[in-house]
Structure formats: C-alpha cells, structure tokens
Amino acid sequence: METVIVTGGAGFIGSAVIRHLIEHSDYRVVNFDKLTYAGNLESLLSVAENPNYVFIKGDICDQAAVYQLFDEYRPSAVMHLAAESHVDRSIDGPADFITTNIVGTSVLLEVARQYWIDLDDNKSFRFHHISTDEVFGSLGPSGLFNEHSPYQPNSPYSASKAASDHLVRAWHETYGLPVVITNCSNNYGPYQFPEKLIPLMILNALAGEPLPVYGKGDQVRDWLYVDDHARALCLVLEQGDLGETYNIGGHNEKKNIDVVKTLCRLLDKKVISQPQGITRFEELITYVTDRPGHDQRYAIDAGKINNVLGWQPEETFESGLAKTIDWYLDNPQWCEHVRDGSYQGERLGLAVGD
Ligand SMILES: NC(=O)c1ccc[n+]([C@@H]2O[C@H](COP(=O)([O-])OP(=O)(O)OC[C@H]3O[C@@H](n4cnc5c(N)ncnc54)[C@H](O)[C@@H]3O)[C@@H](O)[C@H]2O)c1
C-alpha cells in the first residue's frame, strides 16, 4: 500500500483532502499536524477509525521529528499544506509565518530530498506544495493570474508563501526533487476556522453580532468550494507534470460586500427567527477600518489545469454557499469547540498604532 503524508491535515483544506483521499483512494494517509489554534481533529472524525488513516502530532520545523516521520512511514508522496494561513494574523505577528511557512518548508524539503535520494526506486516519489494566488499580489479591474504571473506579495502571509514557493522550485531546479506546485484562490466550505470571512459572517449573524466589512467591501476575491480544491489537489498529485505549477480557481469573482449580502439573504431564508432587534441579517453589516495593504482583486485563470488535467469545479458559488451555511447551522458544537481556544471573533490585523 502506498503512503501519502499530508502536512496540516487537521486544518480547513488539509482535512478536506484527507477525507477525499480516504473516501476515493487506497492510500494510507498520514496526517502530520502541530495542532495550532487552526488545527482541529474534530474535522476528521469521519475518518478517524479508518485503518488507512494515521495521525501524528508534530511540527514541520522540527527536523528530527520530520526525519522520523519519513523513516517510519516511507511515503510515496507528500502533500504540504501546513502553514500559518491568516493574513490578519500575519500583520499582527509575522514571525510565526516566517518560521512555519518558510523555515518549516525548507526543513520538509531537505528531509524529503535525503529520503528521495536514498530510495531504491525513486521514480514515483513526489512532493506537492500547496500555495495561494496571493503570492501574485493584487490585480487591477481586469486580467487574471496565470502560471506566468510575476510574484508581487503584499502581506507578510503572502510573502512567506511566495518564499516557500521559491524554495520548492529551487529544490526541483537545483537537486531534481520531483515537485508539483499549486496556487489556489480563496476557499470556502465546511470546517473553516471562523476567523475567515464567510464562517465569521455566518456565526456573527447567527449570534446577532455586527458583520464587520473591511473598507468599502469592494475587494474582489475568486471563490472556490473546498471540496473542488481537494479534488484538484489529488488530481495534480497523481497526474500533474513534475516541475509544473497549476493555478486553481473557481471562476467566481465576487466583491466582499456582495458575498456578505448574499449570505445575509440566504440566512434570512434559512433561519426561522432572526436575532432580537433586527428583521433582516443585512442590518448587522458594519463597515470597519480597512486592512493595511489590502489587495484589491484576485482572479485566477484555471485554463491550464482545465485543459491539461480536465479539472473544473462542480459547485457554483450559490450551491457551495448554501451547503456551507447548512453545515454551519448543523454543526454548532464544532464551532463552539474551535472557539474554546483564545479566538472569539475579535478584529485582528490592524497594524501597530491603530
Ligand atoms: N484557505 C484558503 O483560502 C487557501 C487558499 C489557497 C491556498 N491555501 C493554502 O492551503 C494550505 C492550507 O490552508 P488552510 O486554509 O487549510 O489553513 P488552516 O490555517 O486552516 O490550517 C493549517 C494547518 O496547519 C497546521 N500547522 C500550522 N503550523 C504547523 C507546523 N509548524 N507544523 C505542522 N502543522 C502546522 C495547523 O495546525 C492547521 O491544522 C496553506 O498552505 C494555505 O497557504 C489556502
């Protein structure tokens, strides 16, 4: 049986990837995760008892632990998702982003390289690095990011992810490590930590709390349902060409304010009684100080993965959003447990002095 190591498998996208792999493949899947505030094993309850699933608690920056992981589980592939992932947190404290996203990736690459060199049959090994479209910076009103767009990261988060992409590319060019890289647009869906836009708005709305929209809410993001991303990642892992990068996106460009208003309208229909004092959820929308360095627009040209590997999203924004709202309505205990830690929905990411 072949083994895939998934780093960051207790996070939002990593857990979707693991659920997908366990359901649709015969791989043994080893989840290596430090369980930061963003990692939650409750997102993996549906696979926890499966004999093909293994969880190892560990830090990708801990070289000895990563060596032991490779030595014990002898993977045929690594899907690297472990990261600090929230832009606002990167503004408040960039150090963790540099440590995990850059140093951690370099540790993984070096351990993977030593392991790969020593393999008797190393032709099928591959290292899949999962990254973001935020590395390309901000677009004007038109145009799309493609695989040749220049890197222009604007936040500590995107800069740290850009650095990790460069390291992965360099390990391929310099040492021949068999890598594939994917850069994806904004994901949404079940099990997303409620500091990100869509789950934060759903939970605040249900609690009757303000819905904080940054600036005028006119920033544009290209939204992709998380299970569509997980399918794309598994396809690239198995069929992507080594050394290649694939951009992944949902063809769903939306202004943040329109996302929030759509959510409010869907909640008006789904929730029987609004919180006290309001008749429509939109009344909770509150405009707040914008994020420093806030990128105006992201949009992905997913033509390469579509033409070469035949991938396209299955969910529309409307169908994905409806599923997401239903999931948050049906899983209040998951939300309570992830919020049992220190984060309770407060504003993050205003630069020092604000
Ligand atoms: N969320 C998005 O919209 C999006 C879009 C494109 C790309 N990505 C990328 O996909 C990956 C996963 O994103 P996500 O939204 O699931 O993130 P997340 O924050 O939900 O999860 C990250 C996971 O990594 C783990 N982790 C953090 N530091 C670690 C360390 N040092 N060692 C081991 N594990 C550690 C956490 O415990 C958590 O389980 C990231 O690399 C991110 O840059 C995210």
Ligand as a Chemical Component Dictionary entry (heavy atoms), coordinates in Angstrom:
data_LIG
# 
_chem_comp.id                   LIG 
_chem_comp.type                 NON-POLYMER 
_chem_comp.pdbx_formal_charge   0 
_chem_comp.three_letter_code    LIG 
# 
loop_
_chem_comp_atom.comp_id 
_chem_comp_atom.atom_id 
_chem_comp_atom.alt_atom_id 
_chem_comp_atom.type_symbol 
_chem_comp_atom.charge 
_chem_comp_atom.model_Cartn_x 
_chem_comp_atom.model_Cartn_y 
_chem_comp_atom.model_Cartn_z 
_chem_comp_atom.pdbx_ordinal 
LIG N1  N1  N 0  -7.742 28.925 2.889  1  
LIG C1  C1  C 0  -7.586 29.341 1.640  2  
LIG O1  O1  O 0  -8.459 30.020 1.080  3  
LIG C2  C2  C 0  -6.333 28.960 0.872  4  
LIG C3  C3  C 0  -6.284 29.246 -0.490 5  
LIG C4  C4  C 0  -5.152 28.841 -1.215 6  
LIG C5  C5  C 0  -4.121 28.200 -0.579 7  
LIG N2  N2  N 1  -4.168 27.947 0.746  8  
LIG C6  C6  C 0  -3.041 27.238 1.376  9  
LIG O2  O2  O 0  -3.517 25.950 1.721  10 
LIG C7  C7  C 0  -2.874 25.500 2.915  11 
LIG C8  C8  C 0  -3.924 25.127 3.952  12 
LIG O3  O3  O 0  -4.738 26.270 4.214  13 
LIG P1  P1  P 0  -5.919 26.196 5.288  14 
LIG O4  O4  O 0  -6.855 27.287 4.985  15 
LIG O5  O5  O -1 -6.399 24.807 5.394  16 
LIG O6  O6  O 0  -5.109 26.561 6.615  17 
LIG P2  P2  P 0  -5.513 26.344 8.128  18 
LIG O7  O7  O 0  -4.954 27.506 8.852  19 
LIG O8  O8  O 0  -6.959 26.029 8.263  20 
LIG O9  O9  O 0  -4.725 25.011 8.554  21 
LIG C9  C9  C 0  -3.342 24.955 8.687  22 
LIG C10 C10 C 0  -2.983 23.667 9.400  23 
LIG O10 O10 O 0  -1.548 23.615 9.500  24 
LIG C11 C11 C 0  -1.214 23.201 10.822 25 
LIG N3  N3  N 0  0.096  23.773 11.137 26 
LIG C12 C12 C 0  0.424  25.075 11.309 27 
LIG N4  N4  N 0  1.730  25.201 11.619 28 
LIG C13 C13 C 0  2.245  23.940 11.604 29 
LIG C14 C14 C 0  3.550  23.412 11.822 30 
LIG N5  N5  N 0  4.569  24.223 12.134 31 
LIG N6  N6  N 0  3.737  22.090 11.713 32 
LIG C15 C15 C 0  2.692  21.241 11.420 33 
LIG N7  N7  N 0  1.438  21.699 11.223 34 
LIG C16 C16 C 0  1.217  23.030 11.313 35 
LIG C17 C17 C 0  -2.319 23.760 11.703 36 
LIG O11 O11 O 0  -2.414 23.070 12.930 37 
LIG C18 C18 C 0  -3.543 23.564 10.813 38 
LIG O12 O12 O 0  -4.109 22.274 11.016 39 
LIG C19 C19 C 0  -1.955 26.626 3.360  40 
LIG O13 O13 O 0  -0.670 26.333 2.929  41 
LIG C20 C20 C 0  -2.509 27.848 2.639  42 
LIG O14 O14 O 0  -1.473 28.769 2.370  43 
LIG C21 C21 C 0  -5.261 28.322 1.492  44 
# 
loop_
_chem_comp_bond.comp_id 
_chem_comp_bond.atom_id_1 
_chem_comp_bond.atom_id_2 
_chem_comp_bond.value_order 
_chem_comp_bond.pdbx_ordinal 
LIG N1  C1  SING 1  
LIG C1  O1  DOUB 2  
LIG C1  C2  SING 3  
LIG C2  C3  SING 4  
LIG C2  C21 DOUB 5  
LIG C3  C4  DOUB 6  
LIG C4  C5  SING 7  
LIG C5  N2  DOUB 8  
LIG N2  C6  SING 9  
LIG N2  C21 SING 10 
LIG C6  O2  SING 11 
LIG C6  C20 SING 12 
LIG O2  C7  SING 13 
LIG C7  C8  SING 14 
LIG C7  C19 SING 15 
LIG C8  O3  SING 16 
LIG O3  P1  SING 17 
LIG P1  O4  DOUB 18 
LIG P1  O5  SING 19 
LIG P1  O6  SING 20 
LIG O6  P2  SING 21 
LIG P2  O7  DOUB 22 
LIG P2  O8  SING 23 
LIG P2  O9  SING 24 
LIG O9  C9  SING 25 
LIG C9  C10 SING 26 
LIG C10 O10 SING 27 
LIG C10 C18 SING 28 
LIG O10 C11 SING 29 
LIG C11 N3  SING 30 
LIG C11 C17 SING 31 
LIG N3  C12 SING 32 
LIG N3  C16 SING 33 
LIG C12 N4  DOUB 34 
LIG N4  C13 SING 35 
LIG C13 C14 SING 36 
LIG C13 C16 DOUB 37 
LIG C14 N5  SING 38 
LIG C14 N6  DOUB 39 
LIG N6  C15 SING 40 
LIG C15 N7  DOUB 41 
LIG N7  C16 SING 42 
LIG C17 O11 SING 43 
LIG C17 C18 SING 44 
LIG C18 O12 SING 45 
LIG C19 O13 SING 46 
LIG C19 C20 SING 47 
LIG C20 O14 SING 48 
# 
